[in-house]
């Protein structure tokens, strides 16, 4: 039963990661069609404003969920996440784009996946097997081919700004993975609102030009799906898969954007799109087929998050004692989900796994 639950978590993580990439990838070409309708600050603020509204609606529709809320101890990491992902990254990107040719910018933006993977593996102790590494190489190579970029015409300042933006997002992704044990909807809402409100206020204060009302409404819708729902799904993928594997899946977003431009916006077909499709497709298939299983030891661990119990023999990582208040309104003979502070006893076993919060062990 435990292996079935872990398989379901992996499937849900991969599905959430791919859907997040699809939504974000489709948003990019749509935004490009109205990029000149207002200032970069006002457009970014509207996108994150739409994300905030969408996440609030999702929270209302889902009702109360068994999740661990963000606590006081999480505020520093959440503040860093908002600052890096919602302020430093977008501002550095806008300043860098103004100093670089489009081709150079597209090529350099692939550094986000590289930084995310490097931080996750080197500092976060996440593990990627041979297939995982090959999958990352193929997927990033596809993104590089798709960008059709070169560094001709690039300058030091512009390159440094784009690199800073991608580094900020790489750190953001790894911080988000650490926070993903908390309520993902809550984190995504804080992130979106924390980015949108300052940017909109600053755009108004500085007298920046806002788009016409129909375009503003369109940006809110694009932000709702491409940023709001996408951020939430991405957090679910980070929770179940770890930052390294999520980075590989999310690297397919540029291909989704190019395909969307081809089919919906009627852009012309380019040979690199076909090459990128082959490379990225092979990379994603390799990642989905990767099976990492070995004998490993879980040390003593104490934390709080949403987890599942099954009286018939469920997740072996969560065979722990409960206080009476932890079992309020839970069925005695049926599987159930809940969230509470709990302690993991040391455990040794073997099963397929990825680098989620319970599997940061040496290899």
C-alpha positions as a Markdown table, in Angstrom:
| # | Residue | x | y | z |
|---|---|---|---|---|
| 1 | Unk | 0.0 | 0.0 | 0.0 |
| 2 | Unk | 2.8 | 2.4 | 0.8 |
| 3 | Unk | 4.4 | 2.0 | -2.6 |
| 4 | Unk | 1.0 | 2.7 | -4.3 |
| 5 | Unk | 0.7 | 5.9 | -2.3 |
| 6 | Unk | 4.3 | 7.0 | -3.3 |
| 7 | Unk | 3.6 | 6.2 | -6.9 |
| 8 | Unk | 0.5 | 8.4 | -6.8 |
| 9 | Unk | 2.5 | 11.2 | -5.3 |
| 10 | Unk | 5.1 | 10.9 | -8.0 |
| 11 | Unk | 2.4 | 10.9 | -10.7 |
| 12 | Unk | 0.7 | 13.9 | -9.2 |
| 13 | Unk | 4.0 | 15.8 | -8.9 |
| 14 | Unk | 4.9 | 15.1 | -12.6 |
| 15 | Unk | 1.5 | 16.1 | -13.8 |
| 16 | Unk | 1.4 | 19.3 | -11.7 |
| 17 | Unk | 4.9 | 20.2 | -12.9 |
| 18 | Unk | 4.0 | 19.7 | -16.6 |
| 19 | Unk | 0.7 | 21.6 | -16.2 |
| 20 | Unk | 2.6 | 24.5 | -14.5 |
| 21 | Unk | 5.0 | 24.6 | -17.5 |
| 22 | Unk | 2.1 | 24.6 | -20.0 |
| 23 | Unk | 0.3 | 27.5 | -18.3 |
| 24 | Unk | 3.4 | 29.6 | -17.9 |
| 25 | Unk | 4.6 | 28.7 | -21.4 |
| 26 | Unk | 1.4 | 29.8 | -23.0 |
| 27 | Unk | 1.4 | 33.1 | -21.0 |
| 28 | Unk | 4.7 | 34.3 | -22.5 |
| 29 | Unk | 3.6 | 34.8 | -26.1 |
| 30 | Unk | 0.3 | 36.3 | -25.0 |
| 31 | Unk | 2.2 | 38.9 | -22.9 |
| 32 | Unk | 4.5 | 39.7 | -25.8 |
| 33 | Unk | 1.5 | 40.8 | -27.9 |
| 34 | Unk | 0.7 | 43.6 | -25.4 |
| 35 | Unk | 4.1 | 44.3 | -24.0 |
| 36 | Unk | 4.1 | 47.8 | -25.4 |
| 37 | Unk | 0.7 | 48.7 | -24.0 |
| 38 | Unk | 2.0 | 49.9 | -20.7 |
| 39 | Unk | 5.2 | 50.1 | -18.6 |
| 40 | Unk | 7.0 | 46.9 | -17.6 |
| 41 | Unk | 6.2 | 47.7 | -13.9 |
| 42 | Unk | 2.5 | 48.2 | -14.5 |
| 43 | Unk | 2.2 | 45.1 | -16.7 |
| 44 | Unk | 4.1 | 42.9 | -14.2 |
| 45 | Unk | 1.9 | 44.3 | -11.4 |
| 46 | Unk | -1.3 | 43.4 | -13.3 |
| 47 | Unk | -0.1 | 39.9 | -14.0 |
| 48 | Unk | 0.7 | 39.2 | -10.4 |
| 49 | Unk | -2.6 | 41.0 | -9.4 |
| 50 | Unk | -4.5 | 38.5 | -11.6 |
| 51 | Unk | -2.5 | 35.7 | -10.0 |
| 52 | Unk | -3.5 | 36.9 | -6.5 |
| 53 | Unk | -7.2 | 37.1 | -7.4 |
| 54 | Unk | -7.2 | 33.6 | -9.0 |
| 55 | Unk | -5.5 | 32.1 | -5.9 |
| 56 | Unk | -8.0 | 33.7 | -3.6 |
| 57 | Unk | -10.9 | 32.2 | -5.7 |
| 58 | Unk | -9.2 | 28.7 | -5.6 |
| 59 | Unk | -8.9 | 29.0 | -1.8 |
| 60 | Unk | -12.6 | 29.8 | -1.5 |
| 61 | Unk | -13.6 | 26.9 | -3.9 |
| 62 | Unk | -11.4 | 24.3 | -2.2 |
| 63 | Unk | -12.6 | 25.3 | 1.3 |
| 64 | Unk | -10.7 | 24.1 | 4.4 |
| 65 | Unk | -7.9 | 21.6 | 3.6 |
| 66 | Unk | -5.8 | 19.6 | 5.9 |
| 67 | Unk | -2.6 | 21.6 | 5.5 |
| 68 | Unk | 0.0 | 23.1 | 7.7 |
| 69 | Unk | -0.2 | 26.9 | 7.6 |
| 70 | Unk | 2.8 | 29.2 | 7.2 |
| 71 | Unk | 4.2 | 29.9 | 10.7 |
| 72 | Unk | 6.3 | 32.6 | 12.2 |
| 73 | Unk | 9.4 | 30.6 | 11.6 |
| 74 | Unk | 8.7 | 30.6 | 7.9 |
| 75 | Unk | 8.4 | 34.4 | 7.4 |
| 76 | Unk | 12.1 | 35.0 | 6.7 |
| 77 | Unk | 12.2 | 32.4 | 4.0 |
| 78 | Unk | 8.8 | 33.7 | 2.6 |
| 79 | Unk | 10.1 | 37.3 | 2.6 |
| 80 | Unk | 13.3 | 36.2 | 0.8 |
| 81 | Unk | 11.1 | 34.3 | -1.7 |
| 82 | Unk | 8.9 | 37.3 | -2.4 |
| 83 | Unk | 11.9 | 39.7 | -2.6 |
| 84 | Unk | 14.0 | 37.4 | -5.0 |
| 85 | Unk | 11.3 | 35.9 | -7.1 |
| 86 | Unk | 8.8 | 38.8 | -7.2 |
| 87 | Unk | 11.1 | 41.9 | -7.1 |
| 88 | Unk | 14.8 | 41.2 | -7.9 |
| 89 | Unk | 14.1 | 38.7 | -10.7 |
| 90 | Unk | 11.6 | 40.8 | -12.6 |
| 91 | Unk | 13.4 | 44.1 | -12.2 |
| 92 | Unk | 16.8 | 42.7 | -13.2 |
| 93 | Unk | 15.1 | 41.0 | -16.2 |
| 94 | Unk | 13.5 | 44.2 | -17.4 |
| 95 | Unk | 16.8 | 46.2 | -17.0 |
| 96 | Unk | 18.7 | 43.4 | -18.7 |
| 97 | Unk | 16.3 | 43.1 | -21.6 |
| 98 | Unk | 16.8 | 46.8 | -22.3 |
| 99 | Unk | 20.5 | 46.3 | -22.7 |
| 100 | Unk | 20.6 | 43.1 | -24.7 |
| 101 | Unk | 19.5 | 41.8 | -28.1 |
| 102 | Unk | 16.5 | 39.5 | -27.9 |
| 103 | Unk | 18.5 | 36.4 | -29.0 |
| 104 | Unk | 21.1 | 36.9 | -26.3 |
| 105 | Unk | 18.4 | 37.4 | -23.7 |
| 106 | Unk | 16.5 | 34.2 | -24.7 |
| 107 | Unk | 19.7 | 32.2 | -24.5 |
| 108 | Unk | 20.7 | 33.5 | -21.1 |
| 109 | Unk | 17.3 | 32.9 | -19.6 |
| 110 | Unk | 18.1 | 29.2 | -19.7 |
| 111 | Unk | 20.4 | 29.8 | -16.8 |
| 112 | Unk | 17.4 | 29.6 | -14.5 |
| 113 | Unk | 17.2 | 25.8 | -14.9 |
| 114 | Unk | 21.0 | 25.5 | -14.5 |
| 115 | Unk | 21.0 | 27.5 | -11.3 |
| 116 | Unk | 18.0 | 25.7 | -9.9 |
| 117 | Unk | 19.5 | 22.3 | -10.6 |
| 118 | Unk | 23.0 | 23.3 | -9.2 |
| 119 | Unk | 21.6 | 24.7 | -6.0 |
| 120 | Unk | 19.3 | 21.8 | -5.5 |
| 121 | Unk | 22.0 | 19.2 | -6.0 |
| 122 | Unk | 25.0 | 20.9 | -4.4 |
| 123 | Unk | 23.4 | 22.8 | -1.5 |
| 124 | Unk | 20.0 | 21.1 | -1.2 |
| 125 | Unk | 21.5 | 17.5 | -1.2 |
| 126 | Unk | 19.0 | 16.5 | -3.8 |
| 127 | Unk | 19.8 | 13.5 | -6.0 |
| 128 | Unk | 19.5 | 13.0 | -9.7 |
| 129 | Unk | 20.4 | 9.6 | -11.2 |
| 130 | Unk | 22.1 | 9.1 | -14.5 |
| 131 | Unk | 18.8 | 9.2 | -16.4 |
| 132 | Unk | 17.8 | 12.3 | -14.4 |
| 133 | Unk | 21.1 | 14.1 | -15.4 |
| 134 | Unk | 20.7 | 13.1 | -19.0 |
| 135 | Unk | 17.1 | 14.2 | -19.0 |
| 136 | Unk | 18.2 | 17.6 | -17.6 |
| 137 | Unk | 20.9 | 17.9 | -20.3 |
| 138 | Unk | 18.5 | 17.0 | -23.1 |
| 139 | Unk | 15.7 | 19.4 | -21.8 |
| 140 | Unk | 18.1 | 22.4 | -21.3 |
| 141 | Unk | 19.7 | 21.7 | -24.7 |
| 142 | Unk | 16.2 | 21.8 | -26.3 |
| 143 | Unk | 15.6 | 25.2 | -24.6 |
| 144 | Unk | 18.9 | 26.5 | -25.9 |
| 145 | Unk | 18.2 | 25.3 | -29.5 |
| 146 | Unk | 14.7 | 26.8 | -29.3 |
| 147 | Unk | 16.0 | 30.2 | -28.2 |
| 148 | Unk | 18.1 | 30.4 | -31.5 |
| 149 | Unk | 20.3 | 32.8 | -29.5 |
| 150 | Unk | 23.9 | 33.8 | -29.6 |
| 151 | Unk | 25.8 | 36.1 | -27.3 |
| 152 | Unk | 26.8 | 38.4 | -30.2 |
| 153 | Unk | 26.0 | 42.0 | -29.3 |
| 154 | Unk | 25.8 | 41.2 | -25.6 |
| 155 | Unk | 27.4 | 43.5 | -23.1 |
| 156 | Unk | 28.7 | 42.8 | -19.6 |
| 157 | Unk | 26.0 | 44.8 | -17.7 |
| 158 | Unk | 23.1 | 43.3 | -19.6 |
| 159 | Unk | 24.5 | 39.8 | -19.3 |
| 160 | Unk | 25.1 | 40.3 | -15.5 |
| 161 | Unk | 21.5 | 41.5 | -15.0 |
| 162 | Unk | 20.0 | 38.5 | -16.8 |
| 163 | Unk | 22.2 | 36.2 | -14.9 |
| 164 | Unk | 21.2 | 37.9 | -11.6 |
| 165 | Unk | 17.5 | 37.5 | -12.6 |
| 166 | Unk | 17.9 | 33.8 | -13.3 |
| 167 | Unk | 20.0 | 33.3 | -10.1 |
| 168 | Unk | 17.2 | 35.0 | -8.1 |
| 169 | Unk | 14.7 | 32.6 | -9.6 |
| 170 | Unk | 16.9 | 29.6 | -9.0 |
| 171 | Unk | 17.1 | 30.5 | -5.3 |
| 172 | Unk | 13.4 | 31.2 | -5.3 |
| 173 | Unk | 12.7 | 27.7 | -6.7 |
| 174 | Unk | 14.8 | 26.1 | -4.0 |
| 175 | Unk | 13.3 | 28.2 | -1.2 |
| 176 | Unk | 9.8 | 27.4 | -2.5 |
| 177 | Unk | 10.6 | 23.7 | -2.3 |
| 178 | Unk | 11.6 | 24.1 | 1.3 |
| 179 | Unk | 8.3 | 25.9 | 2.0 |
| 180 | Unk | 6.2 | 23.6 | 0.0 |
| 181 | Unk | 5.4 | 21.4 | 3.0 |
| 182 | Unk | 3.3 | 24.4 | 4.2 |
| 183 | Unk | 0.0 | 25.2 | 2.6 |
| 184 | Unk | 0.8 | 25.7 | -1.1 |
| 185 | Unk | -2.2 | 27.9 | -1.8 |
| 186 | Unk | -1.3 | 30.1 | 1.1 |
| 187 | Unk | 2.3 | 30.4 | 0.0 |
| 188 | Unk | 1.4 | 31.1 | -3.6 |
| 189 | Unk | -1.1 | 33.8 | -2.5 |
| 190 | Unk | 1.5 | 35.5 | -0.3 |
| 191 | Unk | 4.0 | 35.4 | -3.1 |
| 192 | Unk | 1.6 | 36.8 | -5.7 |
| 193 | Unk | 0.2 | 39.5 | -3.5 |
| 194 | Unk | 3.7 | 40.4 | -2.1 |
| 195 | Unk | 4.9 | 41.0 | -5.7 |
| 196 | Unk | 1.8 | 42.7 | -7.2 |
| 197 | Unk | 0.9 | 45.3 | -4.5 |
| 198 | Unk | 4.3 | 47.0 | -4.3 |
| 199 | Unk | 4.7 | 47.0 | -8.1 |
| 200 | Unk | 1.2 | 48.4 | -8.7 |
| 201 | Unk | 1.7 | 51.0 | -5.9 |
| 202 | Unk | 5.1 | 52.0 | -7.3 |
| 203 | Unk | 3.8 | 52.2 | -10.9 |
| 204 | Unk | 1.0 | 54.5 | -9.7 |
| 205 | Unk | 3.3 | 56.6 | -7.6 |
| 206 | Unk | 5.8 | 57.1 | -10.4 |
| 207 | Unk | 3.1 | 57.9 | -12.9 |
| 208 | Unk | 3.8 | 54.9 | -15.2 |
| 209 | Unk | 1.5 | 54.3 | -18.1 |
| 210 | Unk | -1.1 | 51.6 | -17.6 |
| 211 | Unk | -2.7 | 49.7 | -20.6 |
| 212 | Unk | -6.3 | 50.4 | -21.7 |
| 213 | Unk | -9.0 | 48.7 | -19.7 |
| 214 | Unk | -9.6 | 45.8 | -22.1 |
| 215 | Unk | -5.9 | 45.0 | -22.1 |
| 216 | Unk | -5.7 | 45.3 | -18.3 |
| 217 | Unk | -8.5 | 42.8 | -18.0 |
| 218 | Unk | -6.7 | 40.5 | -20.4 |
| 219 | Unk | -3.5 | 40.7 | -18.4 |
| 220 | Unk | -5.4 | 39.9 | -15.2 |
| 221 | Unk | -6.7 | 36.7 | -16.9 |
| 222 | Unk | -3.2 | 35.8 | -18.2 |
| 223 | Unk | -1.8 | 36.4 | -14.8 |
| 224 | Unk | -4.5 | 34.3 | -13.2 |
| 225 | Unk | -3.6 | 31.2 | -15.2 |
| 226 | Unk | 0.0 | 31.7 | -16.2 |
| 227 | Unk | 1.2 | 33.0 | -12.9 |
| 228 | Unk | -1.4 | 32.2 | -10.2 |
| 229 | Unk | -2.5 | 28.7 | -11.0 |
| 230 | Unk | 0.9 | 27.9 | -12.4 |
| 231 | Unk | 2.7 | 29.0 | -9.2 |
| 232 | Unk | 0.3 | 26.8 | -7.1 |
| 233 | Unk | 0.9 | 23.7 | -9.4 |
| 234 | Unk | 4.6 | 24.3 | -9.4 |
| 235 | Unk | 4.6 | 24.3 | -5.6 |
| 236 | Unk | 2.8 | 20.9 | -5.6 |
| 237 | Unk | 5.5 | 19.6 | -8.0 |
| 238 | Unk | 8.2 | 21.0 | -5.8 |
| 239 | Unk | 6.7 | 19.2 | -2.8 |
| 240 | Unk | 6.4 | 15.8 | -4.4 |
| 241 | Unk | 9.5 | 15.8 | -6.6 |
| 242 | Unk | 12.1 | 18.2 | -5.3 |
| 243 | Unk | 13.5 | 21.3 | -7.0 |
| 244 | Unk | 15.9 | 19.5 | -9.4 |
| 245 | Unk | 13.3 | 17.3 | -11.1 |
| 246 | Unk | 10.8 | 20.2 | -11.1 |
| 247 | Unk | 13.4 | 22.3 | -12.9 |
| 248 | Unk | 13.7 | 19.7 | -15.7 |
| 249 | Unk | 9.9 | 19.7 | -16.2 |
| 250 | Unk | 9.5 | 23.5 | -16.0 |
| 251 | Unk | 12.3 | 23.8 | -18.6 |
| 252 | Unk | 9.7 | 22.7 | -21.2 |
| 253 | Unk | 7.8 | 26.0 | -20.8 |
| 254 | Unk | 9.7 | 27.7 | -23.7 |
| 255 | Unk | 8.7 | 24.9 | -26.1 |
| 256 | Unk | 5.1 | 25.1 | -25.0 |
| 257 | Unk | 5.2 | 28.9 | -25.6 |
| 258 | Unk | 6.7 | 28.4 | -29.1 |
| 259 | Unk | 4.1 | 25.7 | -29.9 |
| 260 | Unk | 1.3 | 27.9 | -28.7 |
| 261 | Unk | 2.6 | 30.8 | -30.9 |
| 262 | Unk | 2.7 | 28.5 | -33.8 |
| 263 | Unk | -0.8 | 27.0 | -33.4 |
| 264 | Unk | -2.8 | 29.9 | -31.9 |
| 265 | Unk | -0.9 | 33.1 | -32.8 |
| 266 | Unk | 0.0 | 31.7 | -36.3 |
| 267 | Unk | 3.7 | 32.3 | -36.0 |
| 268 | Unk | 5.8 | 30.7 | -38.7 |
| 269 | Unk | 7.3 | 27.2 | -38.2 |
| 270 | Unk | 11.1 | 27.0 | -37.6 |
| 271 | Unk | 13.3 | 24.0 | -37.8 |
| 272 | Unk | 14.7 | 24.6 | -34.3 |
| 273 | Unk | 11.2 | 24.0 | -32.9 |
| 274 | Unk | 11.3 | 20.4 | -34.3 |
| 275 | Unk | 14.7 | 19.8 | -32.9 |
| 276 | Unk | 13.7 | 21.2 | -29.5 |
| 277 | Unk | 10.6 | 19.0 | -29.5 |
| 278 | Unk | 12.7 | 15.9 | -30.0 |
| 279 | Unk | 15.3 | 16.8 | -27.3 |
| 280 | Unk | 12.7 | 18.0 | -24.7 |
| 281 | Unk | 10.4 | 15.1 | -25.4 |
| 282 | Unk | 13.2 | 12.6 | -24.9 |
| 283 | Unk | 14.3 | 14.4 | -21.7 |
| 284 | Unk | 10.8 | 14.3 | -20.2 |
| 285 | Unk | 10.2 | 10.7 | -21.0 |
| 286 | Unk | 13.6 | 9.8 | -19.5 |
| 287 | Unk | 12.7 | 11.7 | -16.3 |
| 288 | Unk | 9.3 | 10.0 | -16.1 |
| 289 | Unk | 10.8 | 6.5 | -16.6 |
| 290 | Unk | 13.6 | 7.0 | -14.1 |
| 291 | Unk | 13.4 | 4.6 | -11.1 |
| 292 | Unk | 15.7 | 5.4 | -8.2 |
| 293 | Unk | 15.5 | 2.7 | -5.6 |
| 294 | Unk | 18.1 | 1.6 | -3.0 |
| 295 | Unk | 18.5 | 0.7 | 0.7 |
| 296 | Unk | 18.5 | 4.0 | 2.7 |
| 297 | Unk | 18.3 | 5.2 | 6.2 |
| 298 | Unk | 15.9 | 7.8 | 7.5 |
| 299 | Unk | 17.3 | 9.7 | 10.5 |
| 300 | Unk | 15.2 | 11.2 | 13.3 |
| 301 | Unk | 13.1 | 14.0 | 11.8 |
| 302 | Unk | 10.5 | 16.3 | 13.4 |
| 303 | Unk | 8.3 | 18.5 | 11.2 |
| 304 | Unk | 4.7 | 19.4 | 10.2 |
| 305 | Unk | 3.0 | 18.8 | 6.9 |
| 306 | Unk | 0.0 | 17.2 | 5.1 |
| 307 | Unk | 0.3 | 13.4 | 5.0 |
| 308 | Unk | -1.9 | 10.3 | 4.6 |
| 309 | Unk | -2.7 | 7.5 | 7.0 |
| 310 | Unk | -4.2 | 4.2 | 6.0 |
| 311 | Unk | -5.3 | 1.7 | 8.7 |
| 312 | Unk | -4.7 | -1.1 | 6.2 |
| 313 | Unk | -1.0 | -0.3 | 5.9 |
| 314 | Unk | -0.1 | 3.0 | 4.4 |
| 315 | Unk | 2.9 | 5.2 | 4.0 |
| 316 | Unk | 5.7 | 3.6 | 6.1 |
| 317 | Unk | 7.2 | 7.1 | 6.6 |
| 318 | Unk | 4.3 | 8.1 | 8.7 |
| 319 | Unk | 3.8 | 5.3 | 11.3 |
| 320 | Unk | 3.8 | 7.7 | 14.3 |
| 321 | Unk | 1.9 | 8.2 | 17.5 |
| 322 | Unk | -1.0 | 10.7 | 17.6 |
| 323 | Unk | -2.3 | 12.9 | 20.3 |
| 324 | Unk | -6.1 | 12.7 | 20.7 |
| 325 | Unk | -6.6 | 16.2 | 19.2 |
| 326 | Unk | -4.7 | 15.1 | 16.0 |
| 327 | Unk | -7.4 | 12.5 | 15.3 |
| 328 | Unk | -10.4 | 14.8 | 15.6 |
| 329 | Unk | -13.0 | 14.1 | 12.9 |
| 330 | Unk | -10.9 | 11.4 | 11.3 |
| 331 | Unk | -12.4 | 8.0 | 10.3 |
| 332 | Unk | -11.2 | 5.0 | 12.3 |
| 333 | Unk | -11.2 | 2.5 | 9.5 |
| 334 | Unk | -10.7 | 4.5 | 6.3 |
| 335 | Unk | -7.6 | 6.3 | 4.8 |
| 336 | Unk | -7.5 | 10.0 | 5.7 |
| 337 | Unk | -5.3 | 13.0 | 5.3 |
| 338 | Unk | -4.4 | 15.4 | 8.0 |
| 339 | Unk | -1.6 | 17.8 | 9.1 |
| 340 | Unk | 0.1 | 18.1 | 12.4 |
| 341 | Unk | 3.5 | 18.2 | 14.1 |
| 342 | Unk | 5.0 | 14.7 | 14.1 |
| 343 | Unk | 8.2 | 12.9 | 14.7 |
| 344 | Unk | 9.8 | 10.3 | 12.3 |
| 345 | Unk | 11.5 | 7.5 | 14.1 |
| 346 | Unk | 14.8 | 6.3 | 12.4 |
| 347 | Unk | 13.9 | 3.8 | 9.6 |
| 348 | Unk | 15.8 | 1.7 | 7.1 |
| 349 | Unk | 14.2 | 0.3 | 4.0 |
| 350 | Unk | 14.3 | 0.3 | 0.2 |
| 351 | Unk | 11.7 | 1.6 | -2.3 |
| 352 | Unk | 11.6 | 3.9 | -5.3 |
| 353 | Unk | 11.8 | 7.6 | -4.3 |
| 354 | Unk | 12.9 | 11.1 | -5.3 |
| 355 | Unk | 14.5 | 13.9 | -3.3 |
| 356 | Unk | 11.4 | 15.0 | -1.5 |
| 357 | Unk | 11.5 | 16.3 | 2.1 |
| 358 | Unk | 11.8 | 12.7 | 3.5 |
| 359 | Unk | 14.7 | 11.6 | 1.2 |
| 360 | Unk | 17.7 | 14.0 | 1.6 |
| 361 | Unk | 20.1 | 11.2 | 2.4 |
| 362 | Unk | 23.7 | 10.6 | 1.2 |
| 363 | Unk | 24.3 | 8.5 | -1.9 |
